[in-house]
Structure formats: C-alpha cells, structure tokens
Amino acid sequence: MSDKASTASSQPSQPNRKRINLALQGGGAHGAFTWGVLDWLLEDDRIEIDGITGTSAGAMNAVALASGFHAGGSEGARAALEQFWRKVSEHAFLSPIKRSPLDVALGQWSLDFSPSYLAFDLISRFASPYEFNPLNVNPLREVVEETVDFEAVRACDGLRLFLAATNVKTGKIRVFSGKEITLDAVMASACLPHMFQAVEIDGVPYWDGGYMGNPPLYPLFYETDTHDTVLIQINPIERAETPRTAREILNRLNEITFNSTLLREMRTIEFVGRLIREGKLSSEKYMDVRLHRIDGEALKPLQASSKVNAEWPFLQELHRIGRETAAAWVEQHFDSIGKQSTIDLRAEFA
C-alpha cells in the first residue's frame, strides 16, 4: 500500500457512477452467492467496476465476468456468469457425489448423509489425489475451459484482474494478472490439495490461493487508484458456537486458516489509514483505502458439505440470496462509496 498506481483514469466515466474494486472470496458452490451479488452490481448502472481480485471460486467468477464483459459489457458479463454456473450444475449432474434421500427429505442442501460424499471424505484423509486420482481428472477444468474465453479475458481493458494461488514450495502467494491469466492460473487458484494434484505452471507447483489470500487485497492498492474496495465475503470470520463434531472442527479450522491473511491485510488498511488521517503519512504517496463488505451472513447455517453441492436449484437459491444481499447493501451504503468506509476496522479488531 505504498506509492499509488498511475492509471489511465481515476474517475468514473459517467458523473453519476461510482467506481469500486471487488475482492471475491472462494468457497466452492457457495460462490454462487457471489454470482448473485455480481449480477446485481452489474445490473445497477450506478456502479462501475475497476479491479477484481479473486481466489478459487472467486477467481472463476472473475474470469467468467471479464470474458463476458469484453464481449458484451455488463449484460455480457451477467450472461457469462449464468452460463458458467449452469455448466457447473450440468457437470455435477453426472457426479456420483449427491445429496442422500435423507438430506432431500430433511430439506437440507448439505451432503452430510450422502454415502458417496462420506466415502470420498474418508478416502481423502488417507490417500492423496496422486493415489486416488492418478489421471488428475477435474471436471471444473472442463467447465472453465468451455465457458471462459481467455483471449477475451486478457484483452479486457475495462477490468483489471488479479488471481491468487499458493506456491507449494515456498509457501508464498503468487498473484496472476494481465497476460498471466490462463486456464492453468485459474485452476491453480482453486486447487485444494486434498482433492487435486498441484497445478504446475512453468515448473512451479501451486495450490489454492486461499491459504495465502482469500482474497488478497494489496494488488488493488498497488495496481489501481480506486480507493473503494468491496469485499464479497462468503467465509464467516466469527461463529457464536463452539464446534463439537470432527467435521465442524475441521470446517472451522479451514475458515480460520482461509481468513487469516485477509484479517492481517484489513488490520494494515486500518493502520495506514489512521496514519494518513493523523498526518503521519502522505496521502500523495499512500492510499487511504475505503473498505466495504457485502457479507454472506445468510450462508452461515449451511453445512460445509454444501460447498460441493452444485444442484441447479441450490445454485439458484444462492444466487437469489446474493442478489437480495447486494440490493440491500447498495440501498444502505451507496452514498458512502467515495466518501468513507462502511466497515469499522478498529471495532473489527477490538
């Protein structure tokens, strides 16, 4: 968050529009909530998107959006996002991992009682993907390849994308941008090591970017001069209940791990912003970031296993919740964009 980037334009193209950056978290099928949020923001012609940083499902949403945006603007982006999630559902229809009749009867979107899901969960704890999936089959790779035009993504001048992955050997974050954004980069960003073999790019193995940034915020500060960043958060930072079962404990550990880097960046934003406002740092050299959050609070009751449920009715429900959440957030906070943060970062870490 040092010297501000020099970009072509620092103001929205229309006076009645407000420019924002977007930070998209990963979370498996719960990324359909983000799809709903993006769908609403793209429909609202008062919002202009500058940069997008994404991890895992967030990276997939980002490239689908950019692919469609290059071809047809906001409406093209909305259509591309819907096409992507429909294709996810179509491929999942052939998967043996589905809800059990008991889950369906109980009206649950989880797979907690699915024999195939439980079997896969058990196998993944004792065998690596190099052993149980030696051919490295990944249906999501086919989905992304079929629905995203990466030439269009790389040629999309209207948006700047930053996708995060974790370097397996160094443990450091790798951010892909510009001409580096390829199918392999997206799959690296979404590579959960207990499910898929590491994705190698130029001889370097990568795992899911969530371990080092879910999503990373700093590329937006260095590479754009848009001060307002909206975090679309689908992994809860806080939970009121103490996890008791083995699955609940593992899920909570994953949430804590995948949010840890994000929390450190948020703390840094608060610290730098406070120093700028106190006159101890130059606002000419450092960016006073205005941070906002569209929170997937409504996703909290969903069990972790629902992240692998890609049934179309479930994805549609998540999309609906995302749209409604985005609409409520914009209604409440639109006037604050360009003026002040809508997250009290000092209270966040109190």
PAGUVO-956936 format. One record per residue (C-alpha): x, y, z; residue in one letter. Coordinates in steps of 0.05 Angstrom, whole numbers, padded with zeros to 5 digits, always signed. Last residue first. Example, Ala and Ser with C-alpha at 12.3 -4.5 7.8 and 13.67 -1.06 7.14 Angstrom:
% PAGUVO-956936
+00273-00021+00143S/+00246-00090+00156A/
//
This chain:
% PAGUVO-956936
-00224-00094+00385A/-00203-00119+00317F/-00267-00105+00278E/-00281-00044+00321A/-00219-00010+00292R/-00240-00033+00222L/-00308-00001+00225D/-00332-00026+00157I/-00372+00023+00115T/-00310+00061+00094S/-00319+00134+00075Q/-00332+00183+00019K/-00326+00151-00050G/-00379+00100-00034I/-00417+00124+00027S/-00478+00146-00014D/-00486+00074-00039F/-00488+00045+00032H/-00559+00027+00051Q/-00590+00015-00017E/-00526-00016-00043V/-00524-00065+00016W/-00598-00084+00009A/-00590-00097-00065A/-00527-00137-00054A/-00560-00181-00002T/-00621-00193-00047E/-00577-00210-00106R/-00534-00258-00065G/-00594-00292-00035I/-00623-00304-00104R/-00557-00331-00130H/-00553-00378-00070L/-00623-00403-00086E/-00606-00412-00159Q/-00543-00451-00141L/-00586-00496-00096F/-00639-00506-00151P/-00582-00522-00201W/-00551-00576-00159E/-00477-00559-00147A/-00469-00588-00077N/-00395-00587-00061V/-00398-00527-00015K/-00460-00560+00017S/-00411-00604+00056S/-00392-00544+00099A/-00462-00541+00128Q/-00506-00481+00113L/-00528-00441+00173P/-00475-00388+00160K/-00496-00374+00088L/-00543-00317+00107A/-00484-00278+00134E/-00455-00275+00064G/-00429-00206+00076D/-00423-00150+00026I/-00364-00113+00055R/-00334-00043+00047H/-00264-00015+00053L/-00244+00056+00038R/-00169+00054+00027V/-00127+00114+00046D/-00074+00104-00008M/-00002+00124+00006Y/+00044+00171-00032K/+00001+00232-00041E/-00037+00218+00024S/+00029+00228+00059S/+00038+00191+00124L/+00040+00219+00195K/-00017+00269+00181G/-00064+00237+00231E/-00111+00218+00175R/-00054+00184+00138I/-00031+00147+00200L/-00102+00122+00212R/-00108+00098+00140G/-00043+00060+00146V/-00065+00025+00210F/-00136+00009+00186E/-00110-00019+00120I/-00057-00060+00157T/-00110-00091+00201R/-00151-00109+00139M/-00089-00141+00109E/-00078-00183+00171R/-00151-00204+00171L/-00147-00226+00098L/-00085-00267+00114T/-00122-00305+00169S/-00189-00316+00133N/-00171-00382+00098F/-00139-00410+00161T/-00197-00391+00206I/-00249-00418+00158E/-00210-00482+00148N/-00203-00493+00223L/-00278-00481+00230R/-00293-00534+00178N/-00246-00584+00211L/-00279-00572+00279I/-00349-00579+00250E/-00330-00644+00214R/-00300-00674+00278A/-00362-00655+00317T/-00363-00602+00372R/-00352-00534+00341P/-00361-00477+00392T/-00420-00435+00372E/-00421-00360+00360A/-00382-00361+00295R/-00337-00305+00270E/-00298-00293+00206I/-00351-00324+00162P/-00329-00348+00093N/-00374-00318+00039I/-00345-00248+00038Q/-00354-00202-00022I/-00303-00149-00004L/-00318-00081-00035V/-00257-00037-00047T/-00263+00038-00052D/-00199+00078-00064H/-00193+00067-00139T/-00121+00083-00159D/-00107+00013-00187T/-00045-00031-00188E/-00015-00021-00119Y/-00078-00016-00077F/-00118-00068-00116L/-00059-00116-00114P/-00059-00110-00037Y/-00127-00142-00025L/-00111-00216-00029P/-00173-00259-00029P/-00175-00305+00007N/-00100-00294+00010G/-00045-00342+00030M/-00082-00407+00042Y/-00140-00385-00002G/-00096-00386-00064G/-00109-00460-00073D/-00046-00499-00090W/+00012-00486-00139Y/+00070-00526-00166P/+00125-00489-00204V/+00152-00519-00269G/+00129-00461-00312D/+00059-00470-00283I/+00045-00535-00247E/-00023-00547-00216V/-00018-00589-00153A/-00057-00653-00155Q/-00130-00647-00135F/-00175-00663-00076M/-00132-00660-00013H/-00091-00604-00044P/-00150-00557-00059L/-00131-00527-00126C/-00176-00467-00139A/-00122-00414-00153S/-00082-00465-00191A/-00143-00479-00234M/-00149-00406-00251V/-00075-00399-00267A/-00078-00462-00311D/-00136-00434-00352L/-00095-00372-00364T/-00084-00304-00332I/-00010-00288-00340E/-00024-00238-00396K/-00053-00190-00346G/-00051-00215-00274S/-00030-00275-00233F/-00015-00265-00160V/+00030-00315-00127R/+00028-00322-00051I/+00086-00353-00014K/+00090-00422+00016G/+00158-00430-00019T/+00150-00499-00050K/+00074-00502-00056V/+00068-00432-00085N/-00002-00410-00065T/-00051-00382-00116A/-00084-00314-00124A/-00119-00283-00185L/-00114-00209-00201F/-00159-00180-00255L/-00162-00110-00284R/-00226-00091-00319L/-00244-00046-00379G/-00183-00067-00419D/-00208-00138-00430C/-00156-00168-00477A/-00131-00220-00427R/-00203-00241-00411V/-00222-00242-00485A/-00164-00288-00501E/-00185-00329-00440F/-00254-00342-00469D/-00288-00375-00410V/-00346-00425-00414T/-00317-00490-00441E/-00248-00484-00409E/-00279-00465-00342V/-00326-00524-00343V/-00273-00573-00367E/-00226-00551-00311R/-00284-00560-00262L/-00290-00633-00282P/-00220-00647-00253N/-00189-00714-00271V/-00117-00718-00246N/-00104-00785-00281L/-00076-00812-00215P/-00139-00795-00177N/-00138-00840-00115F/-00062-00840-00108E/-00038-00773-00134Y/-00101-00744-00102P/-00071-00765-00034S/-00098-00823+00007A/-00118-00827+00080F/-00159-00764+00092R/-00184-00760+00020S/-00211-00832+00026I/-00256-00812+00084L/-00285-00751+00050D/-00296-00791-00013F/-00334-00844+00026A/-00375-00792+00063L/-00393-00758-00002Y/-00413-00824-00035S/-00454-00845+00026P/-00491-00778+00028S/-00515-00764+00099F/-00477-00698+00108D/-00488-00677+00036L/-00517-00610+00054S/-00574-00574+00019W/-00623-00596+00073Q/-00697-00604+00062G/-00700-00662+00111L/-00727-00708+00056A/-00670-00686+00009V/-00617-00699+00061D/-00649-00766+00076L/-00652-00784+00002P/-00577-00771+00000S/-00549-00710-00033R/-00501-00723-00090K/-00429-00746-00102I/-00436-00794-00161P/-00425-00736-00208S/-00464-00734-00273L/-00509-00677-00250F/-00447-00640-00227A/-00427-00628-00299H/-00494-00595-00313E/-00491-00554-00249S/-00423-00525-00266V/-00448-00511-00336K/-00506-00471-00307R/-00457-00434-00263W/-00414-00414-00323F/-00473-00395-00367Q/-00501-00351-00312E/-00434-00315-00305L/-00428-00306-00380A/-00498-00276-00385A/-00483-00226-00330R/-00417-00207-00362A/-00450-00197-00430G/-00502-00152-00397E/-00447-00111-00365S/-00407-00102-00429G/-00418-00150-00487G/-00354-00185-00510A/-00304-00158-00461H/-00354-00162-00404F/-00369-00235-00419G/-00297-00257-00411S/-00286-00210-00352A/-00346-00238-00314L/-00325-00310-00327A/-00254-00293-00307V/-00276-00262-00241A/-00327-00315-00222N/-00274-00368-00231M/-00224-00329-00189A/-00276-00321-00134G/-00289-00396-00137A/-00214-00404-00121S/-00187-00335-00104T/-00205-00267-00133G/-00181-00196-00141T/-00222-00150-00186I/-00204-00081-00210G/-00247-00024-00238D/-00321-00039-00231I/-00370+00017-00245E/-00434+00021-00204I/-00492+00069-00219R/-00515+00024-00276D/-00541-00027-00226D/-00547-00091-00267E/-00473-00107-00260L/-00479-00098-00184L/-00539-00144-00182W/-00507-00200-00222D/-00443-00192-00182L/-00480-00205-00117V/-00516-00264-00147G/-00451-00294-00173W/-00421-00283-00105T/-00476-00326-00075F/-00459-00377-00130A/-00390-00378-00098G/-00423-00421-00044H/-00410-00478-00093A/-00338-00477-00072G/-00319-00423-00023G/-00270-00373-00052G/-00271-00299-00036Q/-00280-00243-00086L/-00249-00174-00075A/-00281-00121-00118L/-00256-00052-00136N/-00305+00006-00139I/-00323+00064-00184R/-00385+00106-00172K/-00430+00129-00229R/-00470+00194-00235N/-00412+00232-00267P/-00401+00180-00322Q/-00333+00151-00340S/-00317+00141-00266P/-00255+00179-00243Q/-00183+00158-00234S/-00168+00148-00308S/-00108+00120-00345A/-00073+00092-00285T/-00013+00113-00243S/-00011+00067-00183A/-00005+00097-00114K/+00062+00091-00080D/+00057+00047-00017S/+00000+00000+00000M/
//
